[in-house]
Amino acid sequence: MGLLSRKATCNSHGQDSSYFLGWQEYEKNPYDEVLNPKGIIQMGLAENQLSFDLLESWLAKNPDVSAFKKDGNSIFRELALFQDYHGLPAFKKALVDFMAEIRGNKVTFDPNHIVLTAGSTSANETLMFCLADHGDAFLLPTPYYPGFDRDLKWRTGVEIVPIQCISSNNFQITESALQRAYQDAQTRNLTVKGVLLTNPSNPLGTTMTRNELNLLIDFISDKADMHLISDEIYSGTVFDSPAFVSVVEILKERNLLKDSDSDVWNRVHVVYSLSKDLGLPGFRVGAIYSQNDTVVSAATKMSSFGLVSSQTQYLLSAMLGDKNFAKNYISENKQRLKRRQKMLVSGLKKAGISCLKSNAGLFCWVDMRHLLQSNTFEAEMELWKKIVYDVRLNISPGSSCHCTEPGWFRLCFANMSEDTLDLAMKRLKAFVAESAGGNGRRKSIIGHSSGKKKSPTKWVFRLSSRDREQGDR
Ligand SMILES: Cc1ncc(COP(=O)(O)O)c(C=O)c1O
């Protein structure tokens, strides 16, 4: 008999993945332009710090909102007492309108079908609890967000079966890969309860094609009791063509939203959060959107375990309810992401490194296969260690995202200043040049920021170890 429960001590949390280990290494020696210019630059954290000034300027113009006032009167007590797990109606309305705006208002969402959760982490886990039993499986296209091992599996006992996507078709989902995953689950005697896709993809930084979405809808339509979860947490980050297409848009095009003979729409659920598009992971605001009343009702009851605080809901209902602000924010934020992604891609190019063509997200999926000593995951780990300890960049190895091909890495670009990104690229370039020319001059790789300003920066470099253990991204 142990001191703790089996759940508390089982290792399916995934904390020992290189994805999380990289964060720990960063934390021991974090880069700071002034205080620690030779430290590790954090490129393993999908945070969006590019548009904080827009949020801050809105707050400055609307001081009543953060002072908990409405029409000049304090609503502090009302907010302090509010405890409804259905959420503030004004916030749910503002959130569904924001989601529609991101989708170009091609689809709309009914606030009665939204369940508020403490981020997408909680939304995804809640859906697992609602849709699957311990030992059931969900199919997930690879490479996928490393946090899913924790969010989908750890407490629920649900299994993830990978749909193995490969570089030769830019990691798109194919019918044969989907069928293979399904067969694989059956061979393992697992009941498949559905497919979970991330659109746009983390870590690929690409949007899903209509073909892929249709393939997945057909797949679940054919089978009773099979669900499709679409995690659209990056939907507002699509900065380049092709445009973002939500699974809901496809359902609408195929007339599956209204068709009373069809129960497909009842089996499609959208997950969203303000952690990426608004850059507010600390606020813990997420949502499940489902047309299925039973799922909405069960998920609402479960949301008691991870509610969004009422002052957060109040603040954001005012901010997102400001339609002009919301519209401008979405468009300006995309422009900034686009510029940043370009900077990263051109910096990599100068270092002789290419990446998957991307149009969304806060990261690029980078091809470093030519830098491997051999085509193995051991070689990928060796390269990763060199990049973390010698080049001092924390990046995420493809193996932590369950990529089946060694040599791919995820590099984030929106959690640092342009100067820091520039320095990161210079370090990488020096490393590649050194690797090509043999050994010896390791110290020269680290270098200094070319930035003119040497004053303390407004970029927030994170965090305490406690935060990091609990965090995701
Ligand atoms: C695809 C995906 N889903 C969910 C999450 C969790 O986000 P949240 O902060 O909303 O819990 C992340 C965070 O990186 C993510 O990339």
The ligand as an SDF file (V2000), in Angstrom:
LIG
                    3D

 16 16  0  0  0  0  0  0  0  0999 V2000
   -3.5730   22.3260  -29.1800 C   0  0  0  0  0  0  0  0  0  0  0  0
   -3.6550   22.8230  -27.7730 C   0  0  0  0  0  0  0  0  0  0  0  0
   -4.7290   22.5000  -27.0290 N   0  0  0  0  0  0  0  0  0  0  0  0
   -4.8310   22.9240  -25.7680 C   0  0  0  0  0  0  0  0  0  0  0  0
   -3.8420   23.6770  -25.1650 C   0  0  0  0  0  0  0  0  0  0  0  0
   -4.0210   24.1250  -23.7400 C   0  0  0  0  0  0  0  0  0  0  0  0
   -4.3600   25.4740  -23.6760 O   0  0  0  0  0  0  0  0  0  0  0  0
   -5.0160   26.2320  -22.4370 P   0  0  0  0  0  0  0  0  0  0  0  0
   -3.9930   27.2100  -21.9590 O   0  0  0  0  0  0  0  0  0  0  0  0
   -6.2220   26.9290  -22.9700 O   0  0  0  0  0  0  0  0  0  0  0  0
   -5.3630   25.2170  -21.4180 O   0  0  0  0  0  0  0  0  0  0  0  0
   -2.7130   24.0310  -25.9020 C   0  0  0  0  0  0  0  0  0  0  0  0
   -1.6390   24.8270  -25.3020 C   0  0  0  0  0  0  0  0  0  0  0  0
   -0.5720   24.9400  -25.8630 O   0  0  0  0  0  0  0  0  0  0  0  0
   -2.6160   23.5920  -27.2450 C   0  0  0  0  0  0  0  0  0  0  0  0
   -1.5710   23.9070  -28.0130 O   0  0  0  0  0  0  0  0  0  0  0  0
  1  2  1  0
  2  3  1  0
  2 15  2  0
  3  4  2  0
  4  5  1  0
  5  6  1  0
  5 12  2  0
  6  7  1  0
  7  8  1  0
  8  9  2  0
  8 10  1  0
  8 11  1  0
 12 13  1  0
 12 15  1  0
 13 14  2  0
 15 16  1  0
M  END
$$$$
